[in-house]
Amino acid sequence: MNDMTRTGLETETATAKISARGVQVHYGQNHALKNVSVEILDRAVTAFIGPSGCGKSTFLRCLNRMNDTVASARVSGQILLEGEDIYDPRVDPVQLRARVGMVFQKPNPFPKSIYDNVAYGPKIHGLTRNKAELDAIVEASLRKAALWGEVKDRLDAPGTGLSGGQQQRLCIARAIATGPEVLLMDEPCSALDPIATAQVEELIDELRASFSVVIVTHSMQQAARVSQKTAFFHLGHLVEYGDTGDIFTNPKDPRTEAYITGRIG
């Protein structure tokens, strides 16, 4: 029995948005990610769960080459986006990050107006020909991020003046303004209060109609609420991957069961 079958990674190439094969990451001498292979589906939310330091954020950062910014990082293996190797030397990481957007743990709006936060990506990537087109992208992105109704009358106000939950939704609007195909979220609710968390979770559920969404979360309850697929990482290994309901109610690997029941982690 090969690794793909043993970890529940039955190939779903027909609907795979991202295919990772044998991905390894070293930070200097530290072997942070060990031989990870997984298919990430289109128009679905995939949750990465596992204890701190298990490799889930490291793997997330591989998917838009954020590890390129870490001098000691070495990534090997293959990651395909729509069949294209994102680590091919001909791939421009800046263009890749327009296709694979990212939202970070702490809301980090630019010190600019609400409008300019969202308009920034489309401007630098030359996605619009005039102000009317840019206005349309800003409005559409804020609507998709469920923020338009709250900010439409103060688009010139600084993004940093919004509440934490609004700032995170602004960052989501900024990420989707370049028209990405994939949206990566690294613990997007960990700095938010319960009400703001519920709003962002509801938004994530809506976004999967348009994007492939990958979320790293420490909260198993959150993973169970928002995702259709769950990947459990432990000590740099992808231990198990499958339908979220199966992972939480009928895990195949004893390590997954031990984590979900609170015996490890």
N, C-alpha and C positions, 0 to 999 in steps of 0.2 A: 504494500500500500504506500503510495507516495505522500509527500508532505501536504500537497494540495488537498487530497482527500481527507487525510487524517485531521486537519484543522478545520474542516468544513468549508474549504475554499473551492467548492465546485465552480468551475469556470462559468462566468456569465458574460462572455465577451460581447455578445450581441447588444447588451445594454450597458457595458462598462464605459465609463467616461475616462477613468484613469486606471491603468494596469501597471502595478509595481511588481518587479521580478527580481528576487535575490538582492534586495537593497541592504547595503551595509553602510554604517556611518562610524567613523573614528574621529574623536577629538584628541589629537595627539596620540598618546598611548591608550586612551580610554575607548574601548569598543562599545559604543553607545547603542547601536542598532545592529541586530544580527539576522541576516538572511530573511528579510521580510518580503513576502509575496502576497498581494491582495488585489482584488478587483473592486474599484469604487464605482458605484452605479450612478447613472445620470438621473436627474429629477428625483433624488432621494436624499435623506439626511443620514449620514454615516457618523456614528459616535465612536470616538477613541476613548476607552476607559482604562484605568489601571493605577497602581500606586505612584506616588511622586518618584521621578527619576527612572521611570520604566521605559522611556523611549517614545511615548505618544506624541509629545510636542516636537521632539527631534524629527520624527517621521513626518509630521504635519509640515514642518519647515522645509522638508525635502521637496514637497509637492509644488512649491513655487520658487525653489532655489534660494530661500532665505539663508540657508547654511553657507551659501557663497560668501556671505558677509563675515563669516567667522574664519579667521586666518588658519586656525588649527584643524578645521573640519575637512575630512575626506569622505566623499560619497562614492560608492560603487554600486553596480547593479544597473537596472534599467527601470525608468519610469516613463510610461507612454501616456500622452494626453491625446485622445482621439487618434491613437496609432502613431503619434509623432514623439520621438525620443526628446524629452525636454532638456536632457544634458548633452545633446548634440552640440558641438562647438559652434555651429551656425545659428543656434537659437539665442536670441538676444534676451537676457534675463528681464530687462525692463519691459519688453513687449510681452514676455511670458506673464509677468505680474499684472498686466492689464487683463489678461485672460483668466488668471487665477488670483482673485482678490483675497485680501486678508484683513481680518478684524482681530484686534489684540485684546489681551486680558483687561487692561485698564483703558478706558476711553481716552483717545489721544487726538482730539480735534486740533487742526492747525490754528495758530493765533491769527485767524482771519475771520471774515464774516461767515455766517451760515452759508450764504450763496457761494462764496469763494471756496469754502471747504469742498463743496460738491462739484463745483466747476473746474477744480484744479486738474483732475485726471483727464477729462475730455479736452482741456486746453493743451496740456503738454503732449498728449497723443494726437493732437490735430483732428479730433473726431467731429468737429463742427465747423461750418463755413461762416456762420454769422451769429450775432447775439440772439436772434430769435430761436435758432436751433439749440444754442447753449441753454437758454431759458427753459426750453422744452425738456432737455435732459435733466436739468436741475429739478424741475417740478416732478417729472416722472420718477426720478430716483428718490426724492423725498416722499412721494406717495407710496412707492414700494416699501420704503422703510417706516411707513406708518407715522410720519412726522409732519407731513405737509400741513395738516389742519392746525397744528400747534405753532408753526413758525412762519406761515405764509405771509403774515403781516409784518414780520420783522427779519426779513432775509439779510438786511444790512447789519444786524446785531452780531456781536462776536459769538462764534460757536462755543467758546470757552465759558460763556455766561449761562449756558443751558444746564439743567439738572443732570446728574450722572447718567440716568437712564436715557434722557434725550440725547446726551453726548454720544452714548454708545449707538443709538439709532442713527445719529448723524454720521458716525464712522461707517456704519453699514451702508448708508446712502452714498457716502464717498466711495466705498469699495465697489458698489454696483454701478456707479456712474460711467465707468469705462466699458460697460457691457460685457462683464466677464462671463465665462461659462461655468466656473467653479468658484465657490466662496468658502474660504477656510476661516474657522473661528477658533481662536485659542482661549478657552475658558472665558467666553464673552460676558458671562454674568457674575463672575466671582467677585467683582467690585461693586455689584449693584444690590439694592434692597429687594425684598421679596416682590413688591408690586412691579418695580422696573424689570425684575427677572421674568415675571409672568408675561409682561408685554413683549420682551425680546423673544421668549420662547414661542409665543403666539406668532410673532413675526417670522421666526425660523420656519415654522410650519407652513406659512404662506409662501416663503421664498422658494421652497422646494418645487413649486410649480414651474419656476423659471430657471433654477440653477441646480447644479450638483453641490450639496452643502456638506462639509466635513467639520465636525465640532469636537474639540478636545474638552472633556469635562471631568471634574473630580466628583461630580454628583451623579451617582447611579440613578437616582430618581429622575434627574433631568434627562439622562440618556434614555431612560425608559419612556419618558413623556414625548420627546421630540424626534427620536430617530427610528428609522426602519431597519437599519443594519448597525450592528455593534461589533467593534474589534477590541479584544482584551489584550493589553500588553503587560508583560512582566519580565523584569530584568533584561530588557533589550530585545526580547522575543515577542513576536505576534503569536500568542498562545491559541487564540480561538477567534473565529470570525463567522458571523451568520446573522440570521434574522434576529432582531432585538428581542422579540418575545421568546425565542428559543434560548438565546444566551442567558436570559434572566430566569427562565423557568425550567430549562432542561439543558444545562451546559454539559458539553461532552468531556471537558477536561477538568480533573479534580482541582487544578489551580484556579480555574475560573470560578468554580463553585465555592472554593475557600475565600476568594476575594468578595464575591457577591454576598456571602453569608457573614462577612466581617472577620473571618479567621486570619486572613493576611491583608496587608495594606497599611 
